[in-house]
Amino acid sequence: MTDLAHQAASHWGATVTRLIRARENAVYEMALPDGSRAALRLHRMGYQGDTAIRSELWWCAELALAGVPVATPVPARTGDLLVTLPNGRTASSIVWIDGDPLGEAGVPLAGPLSLQIARHRALGRLIAQVHTVTDTLTLPPDFTRPRWDIAGLVGEAPFWGRFWDHPGATPEQTAILCTARDFLRDALTNYQRGDFGPIHADVLRENVLVNNGSLSLIDFDDSGLGFRLYDLGTVLSQNLYEPGYADIRDALIQGYTETRPATQRMVEIFTLARTLASVGWTMPRLAADDPIHRSHIARAVMCARRVMSDHPALPPTAR
């Protein structure tokens, strides 16, 4: 992978300095000829097509042009935003944004609750800004991104997989996942006239950078067309075990509703949607013995119990 990264960086006349992460995409830091830094992304083969990646880069460029703190694409020396490597893998580059992640997955948030409340209120404002600016844009005719709609979340072939078929779930957990799927499908069917459009779809702690109190949003690789409140649900999915969860949730919603509509009930329903989707995400990506399988299933079941506490189809032992 390192050799491939150096090969890709040559299209920008750049030098790879270090690996940042190797997940859906392999992301490297590289030094450009003018001395500035950029992030080099080697896109996972078979995940997002070239048109979808170009759509993502177009969207981020437009957001940044309107003053939203997101990373803009860096053209290669040929002027192209996307290059294809000899092995068929594609690469792109975005400007470097300084900052530290809001937190780490599976690790309690650091700092006093008052700090986390302030940061999540600001994050709510940032997400609202992304949605509001996006509403002023005219999407190109070839704009292509995954759909985080009813079919993409709870259809027969959800975008991240059939979470209710996870082989690691116990019979009771499977029953709860199936019930949660039915519940969510009904809830989204009733809500389908709600706010819908391009969303980030992966507002996780690692994708929110903090720099002197200001927040920036990175990694639009999973972005698509979906329910806007799914972005808030994604944030909260990582906070369900925080002692100050209710305060963090309220702050996030307060920041968002300064300019856009949201209700606590629908945000919690979309939090459930994200925890369910994450169970599906684990199946093709992680080794069978990876403990994240168990933790993601347990989190989804816990969230379902909370959101569906009065649902008549919920197994009695799960209430």
C-alpha positions in Angstrom: 0.0 0.0 0.0 2.9 2.4 0.7 4.3 1.9 -2.7 0.9 2.6 -4.2 0.5 5.7 -2.1 3.9 7.1 -3.3 2.8 6.3 -6.9 -0.5 8.1 -6.4 1.2 11.1 -4.7 3.4 11.6 -7.8 0.3 12.7 -9.7 0.3 15.8 -7.4 4.1 16.1 -7.4 3.9 15.4 -3.7 5.7 13.3 -1.1 3.9 10.9 1.3 4.8 11.6 4.9 2.6 9.2 6.9 -0.4 6.9 7.0 -3.4 8.5 8.7 -5.9 5.6 8.6 -6.6 2.5 6.6 -10.4 1.8 6.7 -12.8 2.2 3.8 -10.1 4.3 2.2 -6.4 4.4 2.9 -5.7 8.1 3.9 -2.2 9.5 3.9 -0.7 12.9 4.7 1.4 14.3 1.9 3.5 17.3 1.3 2.7 19.3 -1.8 5.5 21.0 -3.9 4.6 24.4 -2.4 5.2 23.1 1.1 1.6 22.9 2.1 -0.1 19.7 3.3 -2.9 17.6 1.8 -4.7 14.4 2.5 -4.3 11.7 -0.1 -7.1 9.2 -0.4 -6.8 5.8 -2.0 -10.4 4.8 -2.5 -11.6 1.4 -1.7 -12.2 -0.6 -4.8 -15.9 -1.5 -5.4 -17.3 0.9 -2.9 -17.8 4.3 -4.5 -17.6 4.7 -8.3 -15.8 7.5 -10.1 -19.0 9.5 -10.7 -19.9 9.2 -7.0 -16.5 10.4 -5.9 -16.5 13.3 -8.3 -20.0 14.2 -6.9 -18.6 14.2 -3.4 -15.7 16.4 -4.3 -18.0 18.8 -6.2 -20.3 19.1 -3.1 -17.4 19.7 -0.7 -15.9 22.4 -3.0 -19.3 24.2 -3.2 -19.7 24.0 0.6 -16.3 25.4 1.2 -16.9 28.2 -1.3 -19.9 29.2 0.7 -17.9 29.3 3.9 -18.6 25.9 5.4 -15.5 24.5 7.2 -14.9 21.4 5.1 -12.0 20.2 3.0 -11.8 21.2 -0.6 -10.4 19.0 -3.3 -6.8 19.5 -4.6 -6.5 19.0 -8.4 -3.7 16.7 -9.6 -1.0 18.2 -11.9 -3.2 17.4 -14.9 -6.1 19.4 -13.3 -8.1 16.3 -12.7 -9.7 15.7 -9.3 -9.5 11.9 -9.6 -6.7 9.8 -10.9 -6.8 6.1 -11.8 -3.7 4.0 -10.8 -2.4 1.1 -12.8 -4.1 -1.5 -10.5 -7.5 0.2 -11.1 -7.7 1.9 -7.7 -8.6 5.6 -7.8 -7.0 8.4 -5.8 -8.0 11.9 -4.8 -6.6 14.6 -2.6 -8.2 17.2 -0.3 -6.7 20.2 1.5 -5.3 19.6 5.0 -7.4 20.8 7.9 -5.7 21.3 11.2 -7.3 20.1 14.4 -7.8 17.2 16.7 -10.7 14.8 16.5 -13.7 15.5 18.7 -13.0 12.0 20.3 -12.3 8.4 19.6 -14.7 5.6 18.9 -15.4 3.5 22.0 -13.6 5.9 24.3 -15.5 8.2 26.7 -15.4 11.9 25.7 -12.6 13.8 27.4 -13.1 17.0 29.4 -16.0 18.3 31.6 -19.6 17.9 30.5 -19.9 21.6 30.0 -17.2 21.4 27.3 -19.0 18.6 25.5 -22.3 20.4 25.7 -20.7 23.5 24.1 -19.0 21.4 21.4 -22.2 19.5 20.5 -24.3 22.6 20.4 -21.7 24.0 17.9 -21.7 20.7 16.0 -25.5 21.0 15.7 -25.0 24.4 14.2 -22.4 23.1 11.8 -24.6 20.3 10.6 -27.5 22.7 10.1 -25.1 25.0 8.1 -24.2 22.1 5.8 -27.8 21.3 5.2 -28.9 24.9 4.7 -26.1 25.8 2.3 -26.7 22.5 0.4 -30.3 23.6 -0.1 -29.1 26.6 -2.0 -27.2 24.5 -4.5 -28.3 23.1 -7.8 -27.0 19.6 -8.0 -25.3 18.7 -11.3 -27.3 16.3 -13.6 -24.8 13.5 -13.0 -24.7 14.0 -9.2 -24.6 10.4 -7.9 -24.4 9.3 -4.3 -25.7 6.4 -2.3 -29.3 6.7 -1.0 -29.9 6.7 2.8 -33.6 6.5 2.3 -36.1 3.9 3.5 -34.8 1.2 1.2 -31.2 2.1 2.0 -31.8 1.8 5.7 -34.4 -1.0 6.2 -35.2 -2.3 2.8 -34.5 -5.9 1.6 -30.9 -4.9 0.7 -29.8 -2.0 2.9 -26.8 0.0 1.8 -24.7 -1.4 4.7 -26.2 -4.8 4.8 -29.1 -6.9 6.4 -28.3 -6.2 10.0 -31.2 -8.4 11.2 -29.3 -11.4 9.7 -26.1 -10.9 11.7 -24.9 -14.4 12.6 -23.4 -13.2 15.9 -26.8 -12.1 17.3 -28.5 -14.3 19.9 -32.1 -15.4 19.1 -33.5 -12.7 21.4 -31.2 -10.1 19.9 -32.3 -11.2 16.4 -35.9 -10.8 17.5 -35.3 -7.3 18.7 -33.4 -6.3 15.5 -36.3 -7.6 13.4 -38.8 -5.7 15.5 -36.7 -2.6 15.3 -36.5 -2.9 11.5 -40.3 -3.1 11.2 -40.7 -0.2 13.7 -38.2 1.9 11.8 -39.7 1.2 8.4 -43.1 2.3 9.7 -41.7 5.4 11.4 -39.8 6.5 8.2 -42.8 5.8 6.0 -44.8 8.2 8.1 -41.9 10.7 8.0 -40.9 10.3 4.4 -42.2 13.8 3.5 -39.7 15.1 6.1 -36.4 16.9 5.3 -34.5 14.9 2.8 -31.4 15.8 0.7 -27.6 15.4 0.6 -26.2 14.4 4.0 -22.8 13.7 5.4 -24.1 10.4 6.8 -21.0 9.7 8.9 -20.7 12.5 11.5 -18.5 10.5 13.9 -16.1 11.9 16.4 -13.1 11.2 14.3 -14.6 13.1 11.4 -15.1 16.3 13.4 -11.9 18.3 14.0 -11.6 20.8 16.8 -9.1 23.7 16.4 -9.1 26.5 19.0 -12.8 25.9 19.6 -13.8 25.9 16.0 -15.2 22.7 14.3 -14.6 21.4 10.9 -16.1 18.4 9.2 -14.1 15.9 7.1 -14.6 12.5 5.4 -17.6 12.7 3.1 -16.9 9.2 1.7 -20.3 7.8 3.0 -22.3 10.9 2.1 -25.4 10.5 0.1 -29.1 11.4 -0.3 -31.0 10.8 2.9 -33.0 12.1 5.8 -31.3 15.2 7.2 -31.8 14.1 10.9 -29.8 11.0 10.2 -26.7 13.2 10.6 -27.8 14.0 14.1 -28.6 10.4 14.9 -25.1 9.4 13.7 -23.5 11.8 16.2 -25.6 10.5 19.1 -25.0 6.8 18.2 -21.5 7.3 19.7 -22.8 9.0 22.8 -25.4 6.5 24.0 -23.1 5.3 26.9 -22.0 8.8 27.9 -23.2 9.7 31.5 -24.2 13.1 30.1 -26.0 11.6 27.0 -29.3 13.5 27.6 -27.4 16.9 27.9 -25.3 16.2 24.9 -28.4 15.2 22.9 -30.3 18.3 23.9 -27.3 20.5 23.1 -26.9 19.0 19.6 -30.6 19.5 18.9 -30.6 23.0 20.3 -27.7 24.0 18.0 -29.4 22.5 15.0 -32.8 23.9 15.7 -31.5 27.5 15.8 -31.9 27.4 12.0 -33.6 24.1 11.1 -36.5 22.0 12.4 -35.9 18.8 14.5 -37.7 17.0 17.3 -36.1 14.9 20.0 -38.3 11.9 19.1 -37.3 11.9 15.4 -33.6 12.4 16.3 -33.8 9.4 18.6 -35.5 7.4 15.9 -32.6 8.2 13.5 -30.1 7.4 16.3 -31.7 3.9 16.2 -31.4 3.9 12.4 -27.7 4.5 12.7 -27.1 1.9 15.3 -28.9 -0.7 13.2 -27.0 0.2 10.1 -23.7 -0.1 12.0 -24.6 -3.7 12.8 -24.9 -4.4 9.1 -21.6 -2.5 8.4 -19.6 -4.9 10.6 -20.6 -8.1 8.7 -18.5 -7.9 5.5 -15.7 -5.8 7.0 -14.6 -7.3 10.3 -13.2 -10.7 11.2 -15.8 -13.1 12.7 -14.1 -12.9 16.2 -13.8 -9.1 16.2 -15.4 -7.9 19.5 -17.0 -4.9 17.6 -19.6 -7.3 16.3 -20.9 -8.0 19.8 -20.6 -4.4 21.0 -22.5 -3.0 17.9 -25.3 -5.5 18.3 -25.5 -4.8 22.1 -25.6 -1.0 21.4 -28.4 -1.4 18.7 -30.4 -3.6 21.1 -30.0 -1.1 23.9 -31.0 1.8 21.6 -34.0 -0.2 20.4 -35.2 -0.9 24.0 -34.9 2.8 24.7 -36.6 4.1 21.6 -39.3 1.4 21.5 -39.9 1.0 25.2 -43.7 0.9 24.8 -43.8 -1.0 21.5 -46.2 -4.0 21.8 -44.1 -6.2 19.5 -40.9 -5.8 21.6 -40.1 -9.1 23.4 -41.2 -8.7 27.1 -37.8 -9.5 28.4 -36.4 -6.6 26.3 -38.6 -3.9 27.8 
